[in-house]
């Protein structure tokens, strides 16, 4: 018997997945670095500076994902007659990103 597996769906970030994963690993390392800074009783402002750098890096990842979603997923959804649904979904995601803080 041959088992058929479904191929992974194509997402807006599929073409840049390796880059995205690399960025996320770098951010993960930065977060671990902050944990070490706290453990080492580092100066508060130095820790806050690192947190700001992580937030900027995450924002860059988020913008890349939004771009991929708009260019790929929304285009695909529009071809399927779901343009309004996809636009609402995108705007809700943007709204959640902007509420931070």
KOLGU-4560 file (N, C-alpha, C; in nm, 3 decimals, padded with zeros to 5 digits):
<recs>
<n_xx: 00.084 n_yy: -00.117 n_zz: 00.000 ca_xx: 00.000 ca_yy: 00.000 ca_zz: 00.000 c_xx: 00.090 c_yy: 00.124 c_zz: 00.000 mol: A seq: 1 type: UNK>
<n_xx: 00.056 n_yy: 00.222 n_zz: -00.082 ca_xx: 00.130 ca_yy: 00.347 ca_zz: -00.091 c_xx: 00.051 c_yy: 00.455 c_zz: -00.018 mol: A seq: 2 type: UNK>
<n_xx: 00.116 n_yy: 00.518 n_zz: 00.079 ca_xx: 00.050 ca_yy: 00.626 ca_zz: 00.152 c_xx: 00.075 c_yy: 00.757 c_zz: 00.080 mol: A seq: 3 type: UNK>
<n_xx: -00.028 n_yy: 00.831 n_zz: 00.058 ca_xx: -00.017 ca_yy: 00.961 ca_zz: -00.007 c_xx: -00.013 c_yy: 01.067 c_zz: 00.103 mol: A seq: 4 type: UNK>
<n_xx: 00.086 n_yy: 01.152 n_zz: 00.098 ca_xx: 00.093 ca_yy: 01.261 ca_zz: 00.193 c_xx: 00.063 c_yy: 01.391 c_zz: 00.120 mol: A seq: 5 type: UNK>
<n_xx: -00.007 n_yy: 01.476 n_zz: 00.187 ca_xx: -00.037 ca_yy: 01.606 ca_zz: 00.128 c_xx: 00.087 c_yy: 01.693 c_zz: 00.133 mol: A seq: 6 type: UNK>
<n_xx: 00.120 n_yy: 01.757 n_zz: 00.022 ca_xx: 00.236 ca_yy: 01.847 ca_zz: 00.026 c_xx: 00.205 c_yy: 01.967 c_zz: 00.115 mol: A seq: 7 type: UNK>
<n_xx: 00.310 n_yy: 02.024 n_zz: 00.170 ca_xx: 00.291 ca_yy: 02.143 ca_zz: 00.255 c_xx: 00.229 c_yy: 02.254 c_zz: 00.171 mol: A seq: 8 type: UNK>
<n_xx: 00.135 n_yy: 02.328 n_zz: 00.226 ca_xx: 00.074 ca_yy: 02.436 ca_zz: 00.149 c_xx: 00.176 c_yy: 02.547 c_zz: 00.121 mol: A seq: 9 type: UNK>
<n_xx: 00.155 n_yy: 02.615 n_zz: 00.012 ca_xx: 00.241 ca_yy: 02.729 ca_zz: -00.020 c_xx: 00.188 c_yy: 02.850 c_zz: 00.055 mol: A seq: 10 type: UNK>
<n_xx: 00.274 n_yy: 02.910 n_zz: 00.132 ca_xx: 00.239 ca_yy: 03.029 ca_zz: 00.210 c_xx: 00.308 c_yy: 03.150 c_zz: 00.150 mol: A seq: 11 type: UNK>
<n_xx: 00.270 n_yy: 03.267 n_zz: 00.198 ca_xx: 00.333 ca_yy: 03.389 ca_zz: 00.150 c_xx: 00.482 c_yy: 03.397 c_zz: 00.180 mol: A seq: 12 type: UNK>
<n_xx: 00.526 n_yy: 03.323 n_zz: 00.280 ca_xx: 00.667 ca_yy: 03.326 ca_zz: 00.321 c_xx: 00.745 c_yy: 03.205 c_zz: 00.271 mol: A seq: 13 type: UNK>
<n_xx: 00.681 n_yy: 03.116 n_zz: 00.196 ca_xx: 00.746 ca_yy: 02.992 ca_zz: 00.154 c_xx: 00.879 c_yy: 03.016 c_zz: 00.083 mol: A seq: 14 type: UNK>
<n_xx: 00.883 n_yy: 03.113 n_zz: -00.007 ca_xx: 01.005 ca_yy: 03.139 ca_zz: -00.085 c_xx: 01.120 c_yy: 03.189 c_zz: 00.003 mol: A seq: 15 type: UNK>
<n_xx: 01.087 n_yy: 03.251 n_zz: 00.115 ca_xx: 01.191 ca_yy: 03.308 ca_zz: 00.202 c_xx: 01.193 c_yy: 03.239 c_zz: 00.339 mol: A seq: 16 type: UNK>
<n_xx: 01.143 n_yy: 03.118 n_zz: 00.346 ca_xx: 01.131 ca_yy: 03.046 ca_zz: 00.473 c_xx: 01.265 c_yy: 03.031 c_zz: 00.543 mol: A seq: 17 type: UNK>
<n_xx: 01.371 n_yy: 02.997 n_zz: 00.469 ca_xx: 01.502 ca_yy: 02.980 ca_zz: 00.532 c_xx: 01.549 c_yy: 03.110 c_zz: 00.596 mol: A seq: 18 type: UNK>
<n_xx: 01.530 n_yy: 03.222 n_zz: 00.526 ca_xx: 01.567 ca_yy: 03.353 ca_zz: 00.579 c_xx: 01.485 c_yy: 03.386 c_zz: 00.703 mol: A seq: 19 type: UNK>
<n_xx: 01.356 n_yy: 03.358 n_zz: 00.698 ca_xx: 01.267 ca_yy: 03.384 ca_zz: 00.810 c_xx: 01.310 c_yy: 03.302 c_zz: 00.932 mol: A seq: 20 type: UNK>
<n_xx: 01.339 n_yy: 03.176 n_zz: 00.911 ca_xx: 01.383 ca_yy: 03.091 ca_zz: 01.024 c_xx: 01.516 c_yy: 03.139 c_zz: 01.081 mol: A seq: 21 type: UNK>
<n_xx: 01.605 n_yy: 03.185 n_zz: 00.996 ca_xx: 01.733 ca_yy: 03.238 ca_zz: 01.041 c_xx: 01.713 c_yy: 03.361 c_zz: 01.128 mol: A seq: 22 type: UNK>
<n_xx: 01.627 n_yy: 03.451 n_zz: 01.084 ca_xx: 01.597 ca_yy: 03.571 ca_zz: 01.162 c_xx: 01.537 c_yy: 03.535 c_zz: 01.298 mol: A seq: 23 type: UNK>
<n_xx: 01.446 n_yy: 03.438 n_zz: 01.298 ca_xx: 01.382 ca_yy: 03.399 ca_zz: 01.424 c_xx: 01.482 c_yy: 03.333 c_zz: 01.519 mol: A seq: 24 type: UNK>
<n_xx: 01.575 n_yy: 03.256 n_zz: 01.466 ca_xx: 01.678 ca_yy: 03.197 ca_zz: 01.552 c_xx: 01.768 c_yy: 03.306 c_zz: 01.612 mol: A seq: 25 type: UNK>
<n_xx: 01.798 n_yy: 03.408 n_zz: 01.532 ca_xx: 01.879 ca_yy: 03.519 ca_zz: 01.581 c_xx: 01.805 c_yy: 03.593 c_zz: 01.692 mol: A seq: 26 type: UNK>
<n_xx: 01.675 n_yy: 03.615 n_zz: 01.674 ca_xx: 01.594 ca_yy: 03.680 ca_zz: 01.778 c_xx: 01.589 c_yy: 03.595 c_zz: 01.903 mol: A seq: 27 type: UNK>
<n_xx: 01.574 n_yy: 03.465 n_zz: 01.885 ca_xx: 01.573 ca_yy: 03.374 ca_zz: 02.000 c_xx: 01.703 c_yy: 03.385 c_zz: 02.078 mol: A seq: 28 type: UNK>
<n_xx: 01.814 n_yy: 03.395 n_zz: 02.008 ca_xx: 01.943 ca_yy: 03.413 ca_zz: 02.074 c_xx: 01.951 c_yy: 03.544 c_zz: 02.150 mol: A seq: 29 type: UNK>
<n_xx: 01.892 n_yy: 03.650 n_zz: 02.092 ca_xx: 01.890 ca_yy: 03.779 ca_zz: 02.161 c_xx: 01.810 c_yy: 03.771 c_zz: 02.290 mol: A seq: 30 type: UNK>
<n_xx: 01.698 n_yy: 03.699 n_zz: 02.286 ca_xx: 01.615 ca_yy: 03.684 ca_zz: 02.406 c_xx: 01.692 c_yy: 03.607 c_zz: 02.513 mol: A seq: 31 type: UNK>
<n_xx: 01.761 n_yy: 03.502 n_zz: 02.472 ca_xx: 01.844 ca_yy: 03.429 ca_zz: 02.571 c_xx: 01.953 c_yy: 03.519 c_zz: 02.628 mol: A seq: 32 type: UNK>
<n_xx: 02.005 n_yy: 03.608 n_zz: 02.544 ca_xx: 02.106 ca_yy: 03.703 ca_zz: 02.590 c_xx: 02.051 c_yy: 03.794 c_zz: 02.698 mol: A seq: 33 type: UNK>
<n_xx: 01.926 n_yy: 03.837 n_zz: 02.684 ca_xx: 01.864 ca_yy: 03.921 ca_zz: 02.787 c_xx: 01.849 c_yy: 03.843 c_zz: 02.916 mol: A seq: 34 type: UNK>
<n_xx: 01.812 n_yy: 03.717 n_zz: 02.905 ca_xx: 01.801 ca_yy: 03.635 ca_zz: 03.025 c_xx: 01.934 c_yy: 03.629 c_zz: 03.098 mol: A seq: 35 type: UNK>
<n_xx: 02.044 n_yy: 03.613 n_zz: 03.023 ca_xx: 02.177 ca_yy: 03.612 ca_zz: 03.086 c_xx: 02.209 c_yy: 03.748 c_zz: 03.147 mol: A seq: 36 type: UNK>
<n_xx: 02.168 n_yy: 03.855 n_zz: 03.081 ca_xx: 02.195 ca_yy: 03.989 ca_zz: 03.134 c_xx: 02.126 c_yy: 04.007 c_zz: 03.270 mol: A seq: 37 type: UNK>
<n_xx: 02.003 n_yy: 03.960 n_zz: 03.280 ca_xx: 01.930 ca_yy: 03.968 ca_zz: 03.407 c_xx: 01.999 c_yy: 03.883 c_zz: 03.512 mol: A seq: 38 type: UNK>
<n_xx: 02.036 n_yy: 03.762 n_zz: 03.471 ca_xx: 02.107 ca_yy: 03.672 ca_zz: 03.563 c_xx: 02.235 c_yy: 03.736 c_zz: 03.614 mol: A seq: 39 type: UNK>
<n_xx: 02.304 n_yy: 03.811 n_zz: 03.528 ca_xx: 02.431 ca_yy: 03.876 ca_zz: 03.563 c_xx: 02.412 c_yy: 04.014 c_zz: 03.627 mol: A seq: 40 type: UNK>
<n_xx: 02.287 n_yy: 04.050 n_zz: 03.657 ca_xx: 02.257 ca_yy: 04.179 ca_zz: 03.720 c_xx: 02.309 c_yy: 04.297 c_zz: 03.640 mol: A seq: 41 type: UNK>
<n_xx: 02.289 n_yy: 04.295 n_zz: 03.508 ca_xx: 02.334 ca_yy: 04.404 ca_zz: 03.423 c_xx: 02.247 c_yy: 04.528 c_zz: 03.443 mol: A seq: 42 type: UNK>
<n_xx: 02.298 n_yy: 04.641 n_zz: 03.401 ca_xx: 02.233 ca_yy: 04.771 ca_zz: 03.415 c_xx: 02.099 c_yy: 04.770 c_zz: 03.339 mol: A seq: 43 type: UNK>
<n_xx: 01.996 n_yy: 04.823 n_zz: 03.403 ca_xx: 01.859 ca_yy: 04.822 ca_zz: 03.348 c_xx: 01.852 c_yy: 04.879 c_zz: 03.206 mol: A seq: 44 type: UNK>
<n_xx: 01.916 n_yy: 04.991 n_zz: 03.183 ca_xx: 01.909 ca_yy: 05.058 ca_zz: 03.053 c_xx: 01.971 c_yy: 04.970 c_zz: 02.944 mol: A seq: 45 type: UNK>
<n_xx: 02.076 n_yy: 04.898 n_zz: 02.978 ca_xx: 02.136 ca_yy: 04.806 ca_zz: 02.880 c_xx: 02.038 c_yy: 04.696 c_zz: 02.841 mol: A seq: 46 type: UNK>
<n_xx: 01.966 n_yy: 04.645 n_zz: 02.938 ca_xx: 01.865 ca_yy: 04.541 ca_zz: 02.911 c_xx: 01.752 c_yy: 04.599 c_zz: 02.826 mol: A seq: 47 type: UNK>
<n_xx: 01.706 n_yy: 04.717 n_zz: 02.862 ca_xx: 01.599 ca_yy: 04.781 ca_zz: 02.786 c_xx: 01.641 c_yy: 04.808 c_zz: 02.641 mol: A seq: 48 type: UNK>
<n_xx: 01.766 n_yy: 04.843 n_zz: 02.622 ca_xx: 01.818 ca_yy: 04.866 ca_zz: 02.487 c_xx: 01.811 c_yy: 04.737 c_zz: 02.406 mol: A seq: 49 type: UNK>
<n_xx: 01.844 n_yy: 04.626 n_zz: 02.467 ca_xx: 01.837 ca_yy: 04.496 ca_zz: 02.397 c_xx: 01.692 c_yy: 04.457 c_zz: 02.368 mol: A seq: 50 type: UNK>
<n_xx: 01.602 n_yy: 04.487 n_zz: 02.461 ca_xx: 01.460 ca_yy: 04.459 ca_zz: 02.437 c_xx: 01.410 c_yy: 04.540 c_zz: 02.317 mol: A seq: 51 type: UNK>
<n_xx: 01.452 n_yy: 04.665 n_zz: 02.308 ca_xx: 01.414 ca_yy: 04.749 ca_zz: 02.195 c_xx: 01.465 c_yy: 04.691 c_zz: 02.063 mol: A seq: 52 type: UNK>
<n_xx: 01.586 n_yy: 04.639 n_zz: 02.064 ca_xx: 01.643 ca_yy: 04.579 ca_zz: 01.944 c_xx: 01.563 c_yy: 04.455 c_zz: 01.903 mol: A seq: 53 type: UNK>
<n_xx: 01.520 n_yy: 04.376 n_zz: 02.000 ca_xx: 01.440 ca_yy: 04.258 ca_zz: 01.970 c_xx: 01.304 c_yy: 04.298 c_zz: 01.913 mol: A seq: 54 type: UNK>
<n_xx: 01.243 n_yy: 04.399 n_zz: 01.972 ca_xx: 01.114 ca_yy: 04.446 ca_zz: 01.920 c_xx: 01.128 c_yy: 04.494 c_zz: 01.776 mol: A seq: 55 type: UNK>
<n_xx: 01.235 n_yy: 04.564 n_zz: 01.744 ca_xx: 01.258 ca_yy: 04.611 ca_zz: 01.607 c_xx: 01.277 c_yy: 04.491 c_zz: 01.513 mol: A seq: 56 type: UNK>
<n_xx: 01.349 n_yy: 04.390 n_zz: 01.558 ca_xx: 01.371 ca_yy: 04.272 ca_zz: 01.476 c_xx: 01.240 c_yy: 04.197 c_zz: 01.451 mol: A seq: 57 type: UNK>
<n_xx: 01.157 n_yy: 04.186 n_zz: 01.555 ca_xx: 01.027 ca_yy: 04.121 ca_zz: 01.540 c_xx: 00.936 c_yy: 04.201 c_zz: 01.447 mol: A seq: 58 type: UNK>
<n_xx: 00.942 n_yy: 04.333 n_zz: 01.458 ca_xx: 00.863 ca_yy: 04.417 ca_zz: 01.367 c_xx: 00.903 c_yy: 04.394 c_zz: 01.222 mol: A seq: 59 type: UNK>
<n_xx: 01.031 n_yy: 04.378 n_zz: 01.198 ca_xx: 01.079 ca_yy: 04.353 ca_zz: 01.063 c_xx: 01.029 c_yy: 04.218 c_zz: 01.012 mol: A seq: 60 type: UNK>
<n_xx: 01.030 n_yy: 04.117 n_zz: 01.097 ca_xx: 00.976 ca_yy: 03.987 ca_zz: 01.061 c_xx: 00.827 c_yy: 04.000 c_zz: 01.030 mol: A seq: 61 type: UNK>
<n_xx: 00.754 n_yy: 04.071 n_zz: 01.115 ca_xx: 00.610 ca_yy: 04.088 ca_zz: 01.096 c_xx: 00.580 c_yy: 04.159 c_zz: 00.964 mol: A seq: 62 type: UNK>
<n_xx: 00.656 n_yy: 04.263 n_zz: 00.933 ca_xx: 00.633 ca_yy: 04.334 ca_zz: 00.807 c_xx: 00.659 c_yy: 04.243 c_zz: 00.687 mol: A seq: 63 type: UNK>
<n_xx: 00.760 n_yy: 04.160 n_zz: 00.696 ca_xx: 00.787 ca_yy: 04.065 ca_zz: 00.588 c_xx: 00.673 c_yy: 03.966 c_zz: 00.572 mol: A seq: 64 type: UNK>
<n_xx: 00.618 n_yy: 03.917 n_zz: 00.684 ca_xx: 00.506 ca_yy: 03.826 ca_zz: 00.677 c_xx: 00.382 c_yy: 03.894 c_zz: 00.621 mol: A seq: 65 type: UNK>
<n_xx: 00.358 n_yy: 04.018 n_zz: 00.661 ca_xx: 00.245 ca_yy: 04.093 ca_zz: 00.606 c_xx: 00.260 c_yy: 04.113 c_zz: 00.455 mol: A seq: 66 type: UNK>
<n_xx: 00.380 n_yy: 04.144 n_zz: 00.412 ca_xx: 00.407 ca_yy: 04.163 ca_zz: 00.271 c_xx: 00.380 c_yy: 04.034 c_zz: 00.193 mol: A seq: 67 type: UNK>
<n_xx: 00.431 n_yy: 03.924 n_zz: 00.243 ca_xx: 00.408 ca_yy: 03.796 ca_zz: 00.177 c_xx: 00.261 c_yy: 03.760 c_zz: 00.175 mol: A seq: 68 type: UNK>
<n_xx: 00.191 n_yy: 03.788 n_zz: 00.284 ca_xx: 00.048 ca_yy: 03.759 ca_zz: 00.290 c_xx: -00.027 c_yy: 03.843 c_zz: 00.187 mol: A seq: 69 type: UNK>
<n_xx: 00.006 n_yy: 03.971 n_zz: 00.180 ca_xx: -00.063 ca_yy: 04.059 ca_zz: 00.085 c_xx: -00.035 c_yy: 04.017 c_zz: -00.060 mol: A seq: 70 type: UNK>
<n_xx: 00.088 n_yy: 03.981 n_zz: -00.089 ca_xx: 00.126 ca_yy: 03.948 ca_zz: -00.227 c_xx: 00.085 c_yy: 03.807 c_zz: -00.270 mol: A seq: 71 type: UNK>
<n_xx: 00.081 n_yy: 03.715 n_zz: -00.176 ca_xx: 00.051 ca_yy: 03.576 ca_zz: -00.214 c_xx: -00.089 c_yy: 03.533 c_zz: -00.167 mol: A seq: 72 type: UNK>
<n_xx: -00.108 n_yy: 03.532 n_zz: -00.038 ca_xx: -00.232 ca_yy: 03.477 ca_zz: 00.018 c_xx: -00.355 c_yy: 03.558 c_zz: -00.024 mol: A seq: 73 type: UNK>
<n_xx: -00.345 n_yy: 03.689 n_zz: -00.018 ca_xx: -00.459 ca_yy: 03.772 ca_zz: -00.056 c_xx: -00.487 c_yy: 03.759 c_zz: -00.206 mol: A seq: 74 type: UNK>
<n_xx: -00.383 n_yy: 03.752 n_zz: -00.286 ca_xx: -00.400 ca_yy: 03.734 ca_zz: -00.431 c_xx: -00.473 c_yy: 03.602 c_zz: -00.458 mol: A seq: 75 type: UNK>
<n_xx: -00.428 n_yy: 03.497 n_zz: -00.391 ca_xx: -00.491 ca_yy: 03.366 ca_zz: -00.405 c_xx: -00.636 c_yy: 03.370 c_zz: -00.359 mol: A seq: 76 type: UNK>
<n_xx: -00.660 n_yy: 03.435 n_zz: -00.245 ca_xx: -00.796 ca_yy: 03.447 ca_zz: -00.193 c_xx: -00.887 c_yy: 03.525 c_zz: -00.286 mol: A seq: 77 type: UNK>
<n_xx: -00.834 n_yy: 03.630 n_zz: -00.348 ca_xx: -00.913 ca_yy: 03.710 ca_zz: -00.442 c_xx: -00.953 c_yy: 03.626 c_zz: -00.563 mol: A seq: 78 type: UNK>
<n_xx: -00.860 n_yy: 03.542 n_zz: -00.608 ca_xx: -00.891 ca_yy: 03.455 ca_zz: -00.723 c_xx: -01.001 c_yy: 03.354 c_zz: -00.688 mol: A seq: 79 type: UNK>
<n_xx: -01.013 n_yy: 03.324 n_zz: -00.560 ca_xx: -01.116 ca_yy: 03.230 ca_zz: -00.513 c_xx: -01.245 c_yy: 03.304 c_zz: -00.473 mol: A seq: 80 type: UNK>
<n_xx: -01.250 n_yy: 03.436 n_zz: -00.495 ca_xx: -01.368 ca_yy: 03.515 ca_zz: -00.461 c_xx: -01.379 c_yy: 03.552 c_zz: -00.315 mol: A seq: 81 type: UNK>
<n_xx: -01.267 n_yy: 03.552 n_zz: -00.243 ca_xx: -01.268 ca_yy: 03.582 ca_zz: -00.099 c_xx: -01.191 c_yy: 03.709 c_zz: -00.067 mol: A seq: 82 type: UNK>
<n_xx: -01.190 n_yy: 03.805 n_zz: -00.158 ca_xx: -01.110 ca_yy: 03.927 ca_zz: -00.139 c_xx: -01.149 c_yy: 04.003 c_zz: -00.013 mol: A seq: 83 type: UNK>
<n_xx: -01.278 n_yy: 04.022 n_zz: 00.010 ca_xx: -01.322 ca_yy: 04.097 ca_zz: 00.128 c_xx: -01.283 c_yy: 04.026 c_zz: 00.258 mol: A seq: 84 type: UNK>
<n_xx: -01.301 n_yy: 03.896 n_zz: 00.260 ca_xx: -01.265 ca_yy: 03.817 ca_zz: 00.378 c_xx: -01.115 c_yy: 03.827 c_zz: 00.406 mol: A seq: 85 type: UNK>
<n_xx: -01.035 n_yy: 03.818 n_zz: 00.301 ca_xx: -00.890 ca_yy: 03.825 ca_zz: 00.318 c_xx: -00.846 c_yy: 03.964 c_zz: 00.361 mol: A seq: 86 type: UNK>
<n_xx: -00.909 n_yy: 04.068 n_zz: 00.308 ca_xx: -00.875 ca_yy: 04.205 ca_zz: 00.348 c_xx: -00.909 c_yy: 04.227 c_zz: 00.495 mol: A seq: 87 type: UNK>
<n_xx: -01.024 n_yy: 04.177 n_zz: 00.539 ca_xx: -01.063 ca_yy: 04.191 ca_zz: 00.680 c_xx: -00.965 c_yy: 04.119 c_zz: 00.771 mol: A seq: 88 type: UNK>
<n_xx: -00.925 n_yy: 03.999 n_zz: 00.729 ca_xx: -00.829 ca_yy: 03.921 ca_zz: 00.807 c_xx: -00.695 c_yy: 03.994 c_zz: 00.819 mol: A seq: 89 type: UNK>
<n_xx: -00.648 n_yy: 04.052 n_zz: 00.707 ca_xx: -00.523 ca_yy: 04.126 ca_zz: 00.706 c_xx: -00.531 c_yy: 04.248 c_zz: 00.798 mol: A seq: 90 type: UNK>
<n_xx: -00.639 n_yy: 04.323 n_zz: 00.787 ca_xx: -00.652 ca_yy: 04.443 ca_zz: 00.869 c_xx: -00.662 c_yy: 04.409 c_zz: 01.018 mol: A seq: 91 type: UNK>
<n_xx: -00.725 n_yy: 04.297 n_zz: 01.051 ca_xx: -00.731 ca_yy: 04.255 ca_zz: 01.191 c_xx: -00.590 c_yy: 04.222 c_zz: 01.242 mol: A seq: 92 type: UNK>
<n_xx: -00.510 n_yy: 04.157 n_zz: 01.157 ca_xx: -00.373 ca_yy: 04.124 ca_zz: 01.197 c_xx: -00.291 c_yy: 04.252 c_zz: 01.215 mol: A seq: 93 type: UNK>
<n_xx: -00.307 n_yy: 04.348 n_zz: 01.126 ca_xx: -00.236 ca_yy: 04.476 ca_zz: 01.139 c_xx: -00.278 c_yy: 04.545 c_zz: 01.268 mol: A seq: 94 type: UNK>
<n_xx: -00.407 n_yy: 04.542 n_zz: 01.296 ca_xx: -00.458 ca_yy: 04.602 ca_zz: 01.419 c_xx: -00.396 c_yy: 04.541 c_zz: 01.543 mol: A seq: 95 type: UNK>
<n_xx: -00.382 n_yy: 04.408 n_zz: 01.544 ca_xx: -00.320 ca_yy: 04.341 ca_zz: 01.660 c_xx: -00.174 c_yy: 04.382 c_zz: 01.673 mol: A seq: 96 type: UNK>
<n_xx: -00.104 n_yy: 04.394 n_zz: 01.562 ca_xx: 00.036 ca_yy: 04.435 ca_zz: 01.568 c_xx: 00.051 c_yy: 04.577 c_zz: 01.621 mol: A seq: 97 type: UNK>
<n_xx: -00.042 n_yy: 04.663 n_zz: 01.587 ca_xx: -00.032 ca_yy: 04.804 ca_zz: 01.628 c_xx: -00.073 c_yy: 04.826 c_zz: 01.773 mol: A seq: 98 type: UNK>
<n_xx: -00.142 n_yy: 04.734 n_zz: 01.836 ca_xx: -00.187 ca_yy: 04.749 ca_zz: 01.975 c_xx: -00.079 c_yy: 04.724 c_zz: 02.076 mol: A seq: 99 type: UNK>
<n_xx: 00.035 n_yy: 04.681 n_zz: 02.031 ca_xx: 00.143 ca_yy: 04.644 ca_zz: 02.122 c_xx: 00.177 c_yy: 04.759 c_zz: 02.217 mol: A seq: 100 type: UNK>
<n_xx: 00.212 n_yy: 04.722 n_zz: 02.340 ca_xx: 00.260 ca_yy: 04.822 ca_zz: 02.434 c_xx: 00.165 c_yy: 04.867 c_zz: 02.531 mol: A seq: 101 type: UNK>
</recs>
